[in-house]
Amino acid sequence: MSGLGSIGRQHLAAFAQLPGVRLVAFDPDPGRRAAAEAHPAVERAVAGYADLLDAGPAAVVIAGPDHVHVPQLRAAADAGAALLVEKPVAATLAEARDAAEHVGRAGTAALVGYVLRHRLVVQRTRELLAAGEVGEPVAVHVMLGAYGTIEAAVDRFATPEPDRLYRDYSHEWDYLRWCFGPITRAFAAARTVEAVPHVERPNCVDGLLEFASGLRATFHLDYLEPVGTRTVQVLGTGGGLLADFGRGTITTRTTTRTTTQTGTRTELHELPEPPAAALGRQAAHLVAVARGEAEPVVTLADGVAALAASEAVRAAVATQRWHQLSLPD
C-alpha cells in the first residue's frame, strides 16, 4: 500500500477485511506510518517506496499524490507486482500513455481505481441500458456536485491546482464510456464561484460530450454542492431512466405505444450500500487478478481514455470550441 492519505486509508480498511492478505504500508509522512503500524491488519510500515517493493508484494496499491503515480507504476511493474493505481493515472495524457506502454511491456496486470464500476447501482444501470429497458438512448444528462470531497481530503486541497475538477471527476468520463461507448469530442464552459469557503479554479463546469454513435451527453460538475449529488438521466426511444448513484436508486419509465394510445410503466430499483462496499469489491478483485483468477475490470487503457476525455474538456474550456479527443478510444 503506497500512500496513506484519505483514499489510501480507505483502501487499507478494505484490504483489512479480506482473509489471507498481508499488508505492508508506505508513506513518507512519519505520523501516517505510525498510525498504519498501529492498525492490526498491517504487518509493518516502511519509510521508502523501494522498501515496499523489496517486501516482494504480489500486488501494489498506488494511492499517493498524482505526481508519484507514474514513477511508482513503472517501478512496481518492473518488480512484477499486480497494480491498482488511483485516478488519474498521470498528470498528463502523454505521461499516462508512456506509463501504460511501459506496464504493457512488463507484462503486469494493472487496474485503475474507478471504483464506481464496482458499485451495484452503476452495474445495474449499465445492465438496464444494455438490455434496452429504455430503447435506444437519445439524450443523456449528468449531474455531479461534490464540495464534500474538499472537506474530506483536506491535505490534497491545501495546494491550489487549477483545472483539478476535470481530472478529479474523471469517474464520470469512465462510466459514460462504459455505458455508451467511445467519447469522440467535447465542448465545455467553466467559471469560478467565489462564494464558497475553499475556492478551486474553476469550481463549476458545464458541457457536452459526443460519442462515436452520435449520442450526446450534457454534463455539470461542481465543487459547490455541500450534500453531494451524482446522477445520470437517460431519455430513450422506449422510456427513460434516472440513476442516483449517491442514494443507490434507479427509476425507469418504460413507454409502450400503439396507434391509439401510449402507456407507461414506472419501476424503482433500490440498491443502496455504503461507499466502503464498492471499495471492498475492488480490493477483492485486485487480489483475484494478482492470483491469476480474473482479468482487470478497469484497465490502464480505460484510465488513459478517461484522462483523454478530461484533457479534451479542459482544452474545450480554454478554446471555447469543440475539442477532438487526442487519443483514439
C-alpha positions as CSV (number, residue, x, y, z in Angstrom):
1,M,0.0,0.0,0.0
2,S,1.6,3.3,-1.2
3,G,0.0,6.4,0.2
4,L,-1.9,6.7,3.4
5,G,-3.9,9.9,2.8
6,S,-7.7,9.8,2.9
7,I,-8.2,7.4,0.0
8,G,-5.2,5.3,1.0
9,R,-6.7,4.8,4.4
10,Q,-10.0,3.7,2.8
11,H,-8.1,1.2,0.7
12,L,-6.3,-0.1,3.8
13,A,-9.6,-0.6,5.6
14,A,-11.0,-2.5,2.6
15,F,-8.0,-4.9,2.3
16,A,-8.0,-5.4,6.0
17,Q,-11.4,-7.2,5.7
18,L,-10.0,-9.8,3.2
19,P,-8.8,-13.2,4.5
20,G,-5.2,-14.2,3.9
21,V,-4.0,-10.8,2.9
22,R,-0.8,-9.4,4.5
23,L,-0.4,-5.6,4.3
24,V,2.8,-3.6,4.1
25,A,2.3,0.2,4.1
26,F,4.4,3.1,2.8
27,D,4.0,6.8,3.3
28,P,6.8,9.5,3.5
29,D,5.0,11.1,6.5
30,P,6.1,9.6,9.8
31,G,2.8,10.3,11.5
32,R,0.9,8.4,8.9
33,R,3.3,5.5,9.1
34,A,2.9,5.3,12.9
35,A,-0.9,5.3,12.5
36,A,-0.6,2.5,10.0
37,E,1.6,0.4,12.2
38,A,-1.0,0.6,14.9
39,H,-3.5,-1.0,12.6
40,P,-3.9,-4.7,13.5
41,A,-4.0,-5.7,9.8
42,V,-0.7,-4.0,8.9
43,E,2.4,-6.2,9.2
44,R,4.7,-3.2,9.0
45,A,5.1,0.4,7.7
46,V,8.2,1.4,5.7
47,A,9.8,4.7,5.1
48,G,10.6,4.3,1.4
49,Y,8.8,3.1,-1.7
50,A,11.8,0.9,-2.6
51,D,11.4,-0.8,0.8
52,L,7.8,-1.5,-0.1
53,L,8.8,-3.2,-3.3
54,D,11.7,-5.1,-1.5
55,A,9.0,-6.8,0.6
56,G,8.0,-8.7,-2.6
57,P,4.3,-7.8,-2.7
58,A,2.0,-9.7,-5.1
59,A,0.1,-6.5,-5.6
60,V,0.7,-2.8,-5.0
61,V,-1.9,-0.1,-4.5
62,I,-0.7,3.3,-5.6
63,A,-2.8,6.0,-3.7
64,G,-0.3,8.8,-3.2
65,P,-0.4,12.3,-4.9
66,D,-0.9,12.3,-8.6
67,H,2.7,13.2,-9.4
68,V,4.0,9.9,-7.9
69,H,1.7,7.7,-9.9
70,V,3.9,7.2,-13.0
71,P,7.3,6.6,-11.3
72,Q,5.7,4.2,-8.8
73,L,3.7,2.5,-11.5
74,R,6.8,1.8,-13.6
75,A,8.8,0.5,-10.6
76,A,6.0,-1.8,-9.4
77,A,5.6,-3.2,-12.9
78,D,9.3,-3.9,-13.2
79,A,9.1,-5.7,-9.9
80,G,6.3,-7.9,-11.3
81,A,3.5,-6.9,-8.9
82,A,-0.1,-6.6,-10.0
83,L,-1.2,-2.9,-9.7
84,L,-4.1,-0.8,-8.7
85,V,-3.4,2.9,-9.4
86,E,-5.7,5.6,-8.3
87,K,-7.1,8.0,-10.8
88,P,-5.9,10.0,-12.7
89,V,-3.3,7.6,-14.0
90,A,-0.9,10.6,-14.5
91,A,-0.8,14.4,-14.6
92,T,-0.9,14.5,-18.4
93,L,-2.2,12.2,-21.2
94,A,1.3,11.9,-22.6
95,E,2.7,10.6,-19.3
96,A,-0.3,8.2,-18.9
97,R,0.3,6.7,-22.4
98,D,4.0,6.2,-21.7
99,A,3.3,4.6,-18.4
100,A,0.7,2.3,-20.0
101,E,3.2,1.2,-22.7
102,H,5.8,0.5,-20.0
103,V,3.5,-1.6,-18.0
104,G,2.4,-3.4,-21.1
105,R,6.0,-4.3,-22.0
106,A,6.5,-5.6,-18.4
107,G,3.5,-7.9,-18.8
108,T,2.0,-6.8,-15.5
109,A,-1.8,-6.8,-14.8
110,A,-2.9,-3.2,-13.9
111,L,-6.2,-1.8,-12.7
112,V,-7.3,1.8,-12.3
113,G,-9.3,3.0,-9.3
114,Y,-12.6,3.9,-11.0
115,V,-14.4,2.3,-8.1
116,L,-17.8,3.4,-9.4
117,R,-17.7,0.4,-11.7
118,H,-17.8,-1.8,-8.6
119,R,-21.0,-0.2,-7.2
120,L,-24.1,-2.2,-7.6
121,V,-26.2,0.8,-8.8
122,V,-23.8,1.6,-11.6
123,Q,-23.6,-2.0,-12.7
124,R,-27.4,-2.3,-12.7
125,T,-27.7,1.0,-14.7
126,R,-25.4,-0.4,-17.4
127,E,-27.3,-3.7,-17.4
128,L,-30.7,-2.0,-17.9
129,L,-29.3,0.2,-20.7
130,A,-27.7,-2.8,-22.4
131,A,-31.0,-4.7,-22.1
132,G,-32.8,-2.0,-24.0
133,E,-35.0,-1.1,-21.0
134,V,-35.5,2.5,-22.3
135,G,-34.9,1.7,-26.0
136,E,-32.2,3.5,-27.9
137,P,-30.7,6.3,-25.8
138,V,-31.2,9.7,-27.5
139,A,-30.2,12.1,-24.7
140,V,-28.1,11.9,-21.5
141,H,-27.6,14.3,-18.7
142,V,-25.0,14.0,-15.9
143,M,-25.0,16.0,-12.6
144,L,-22.2,16.0,-10.1
145,G,-21.9,18.2,-7.1
146,A,-19.1,17.4,-4.7
147,Y,-17.9,20.0,-2.2
148,G,-17.7,17.2,0.3
149,T,-14.6,16.0,-1.4
150,I,-12.7,19.2,-0.4
151,E,-13.8,18.7,3.2
152,A,-12.8,15.0,3.3
153,A,-9.4,15.4,1.6
154,V,-8.1,18.5,3.3
155,D,-4.4,17.8,2.7
156,R,-4.9,17.2,-1.0
157,F,-6.6,20.6,-1.5
158,A,-4.1,22.6,0.6
159,T,-2.1,23.5,-2.5
160,P,-4.0,25.3,-5.3
161,E,-4.1,23.4,-8.5
162,P,-6.0,24.9,-11.5
163,D,-8.2,22.6,-13.5
164,R,-8.3,19.9,-10.9
165,L,-12.0,19.3,-11.3
166,Y,-11.7,17.8,-14.8
167,R,-9.3,15.1,-13.6
168,D,-10.8,14.5,-10.1
169,Y,-14.1,13.5,-11.5
170,S,-12.9,11.6,-14.5
171,H,-15.1,8.9,-12.9
172,E,-17.9,10.4,-15.0
173,W,-16.0,10.0,-18.2
174,D,-15.2,6.4,-17.3
175,Y,-18.7,5.2,-16.5
176,L,-20.1,7.1,-19.5
177,R,-17.7,5.3,-21.8
178,W,-18.6,2.0,-20.1
179,C,-22.3,2.6,-20.7
180,F,-22.4,4.4,-24.1
181,G,-19.1,3.7,-25.9
182,P,-16.2,5.8,-27.1
183,I,-16.2,9.5,-26.5
184,T,-15.0,11.4,-29.6
185,R,-15.2,15.1,-28.7
186,A,-16.1,17.6,-26.1
187,F,-17.3,21.1,-25.6
188,A,-17.5,22.9,-22.3
189,A,-17.5,26.3,-20.4
190,A,-16.3,26.9,-16.9
191,R,-16.4,29.6,-14.2
192,T,-15.3,30.1,-10.6
193,V,-17.9,30.9,-8.0
194,E,-16.2,32.8,-5.2
195,A,-18.9,32.5,-2.5
196,V,-17.6,29.2,-1.0
197,P,-15.1,28.7,1.9
198,H,-12.5,27.0,-0.3
199,V,-12.2,28.0,-3.9
200,E,-11.0,25.7,-6.6
201,R,-10.4,27.2,-10.1
202,P,-12.7,26.5,-11.8
203,N,-15.3,25.1,-9.5
204,C,-18.2,24.9,-11.9
205,V,-18.1,23.3,-15.4
206,D,-20.9,22.6,-17.9
207,G,-20.6,21.0,-21.3
208,L,-21.3,18.4,-23.9
209,L,-19.7,15.1,-24.8
210,E,-20.2,13.4,-28.2
211,F,-19.9,9.6,-28.5
212,A,-18.9,7.6,-31.6
213,S,-22.5,6.6,-32.0
214,G,-23.6,10.2,-32.4
215,L,-25.3,10.3,-29.0
216,R,-24.6,13.4,-27.0
217,A,-24.5,13.9,-23.2
218,T,-24.7,17.2,-21.3
219,F,-22.9,17.4,-18.0
220,H,-22.5,19.6,-15.0
221,L,-19.6,19.3,-12.5
222,D,-19.0,21.4,-9.4
223,Y,-17.2,21.8,-6.2
224,L,-20.2,23.7,-4.7
225,E,-22.8,21.2,-3.6
226,P,-22.4,20.5,0.1
227,V,-24.7,17.5,0.3
228,G,-23.3,15.7,-2.7
229,T,-25.1,14.9,-6.0
230,R,-24.2,12.2,-8.5
231,T,-27.0,11.3,-11.1
232,V,-27.3,10.3,-14.7
233,Q,-30.6,10.7,-16.6
234,V,-31.2,9.0,-19.9
235,L,-34.0,9.6,-22.4
236,G,-34.6,6.7,-24.8
237,T,-37.0,5.8,-27.6
238,G,-38.8,3.5,-25.3
239,G,-38.7,5.4,-22.0
240,G,-36.4,7.0,-19.5
241,L,-34.0,6.2,-16.7
242,L,-32.8,8.3,-13.7
243,A,-30.0,6.8,-11.7
244,D,-29.0,8.3,-8.4
245,F,-25.5,6.9,-7.7
246,G,-25.4,8.5,-4.3
247,R,-28.6,7.1,-3.0
248,G,-28.3,3.8,-4.9
249,T,-31.6,4.1,-6.7
250,I,-32.7,3.8,-10.3
251,T,-36.1,4.8,-11.6
252,T,-37.1,3.5,-15.0
253,R,-40.1,4.5,-17.1
254,T,-41.0,2.2,-19.9
255,T,-43.2,3.5,-22.7
256,T,-45.4,1.5,-25.0
257,R,-47.1,3.0,-27.9
258,T,-49.9,1.8,-30.2
259,T,-51.8,3.5,-33.0
260,T,-54.4,4.6,-30.5
261,Q,-52.7,5.2,-27.1
262,T,-49.4,5.5,-25.2
263,G,-48.8,3.7,-21.9
264,T,-46.1,3.9,-19.3
265,R,-44.8,1.7,-16.5
266,T,-42.5,3.0,-13.8
267,E,-40.2,0.8,-11.7
268,L,-37.9,1.7,-8.8
269,H,-34.7,-0.3,-8.4
270,E,-33.2,0.1,-4.9
271,L,-29.5,-0.8,-4.4
272,P,-28.3,1.3,-1.5
273,E,-24.9,0.4,0.0
274,P,-22.1,2.3,1.9
275,P,-19.2,3.5,-0.3
276,A,-16.9,1.0,1.5
277,A,-18.8,-1.9,-0.1
278,A,-17.5,-1.0,-3.6
279,L,-14.0,-0.4,-2.3
280,G,-14.2,-3.9,-0.8
281,R,-15.2,-5.4,-4.1
282,Q,-12.4,-3.6,-5.9
283,A,-9.9,-4.9,-3.3
284,A,-11.1,-8.4,-3.7
285,H,-10.9,-8.0,-7.5
286,L,-7.2,-6.9,-7.2
287,V,-6.4,-10.0,-5.1
288,A,-8.1,-12.2,-7.7
289,V,-6.2,-10.5,-10.5
290,A,-2.9,-10.9,-8.6
291,R,-3.6,-14.7,-8.2
292,G,-4.4,-15.1,-11.9
293,E,-8.1,-15.8,-11.2
294,A,-9.5,-12.8,-13.0
295,E,-8.8,-10.2,-15.7
296,P,-8.8,-6.4,-14.8
297,V,-12.2,-4.9,-15.0
298,V,-10.9,-1.3,-15.4
299,T,-7.7,-1.4,-17.3
300,L,-4.9,1.1,-17.8
301,A,-6.3,1.7,-21.3
302,D,-9.6,2.7,-19.6
303,G,-7.6,5.1,-17.4
304,V,-5.8,6.6,-20.4
305,A,-9.1,7.1,-22.2
306,A,-10.7,8.8,-19.3
307,L,-7.8,11.1,-19.0
308,A,-8.1,11.9,-22.7
309,A,-11.7,12.9,-22.1
310,S,-10.5,15.1,-19.2
311,E,-8.0,16.9,-21.3
312,A,-10.5,17.3,-24.1
313,V,-12.9,19.0,-21.7
314,R,-10.1,21.3,-20.4
315,A,-9.0,22.2,-23.9
316,A,-12.6,23.0,-24.9
317,V,-13.0,25.3,-22.0
318,A,-9.7,27.1,-22.9
319,T,-10.6,27.5,-26.6
320,Q,-14.4,27.7,-26.4
321,R,-14.5,25.3,-29.3
322,W,-15.3,21.6,-29.8
323,H,-12.2,19.6,-29.0
324,Q,-11.5,16.2,-30.6
325,L,-10.1,13.6,-28.2
326,S,-6.4,13.3,-28.9
327,L,-6.4,9.5,-28.2
328,P,-8.3,7.0,-30.3
329,D,-10.8,5.3,-28.0
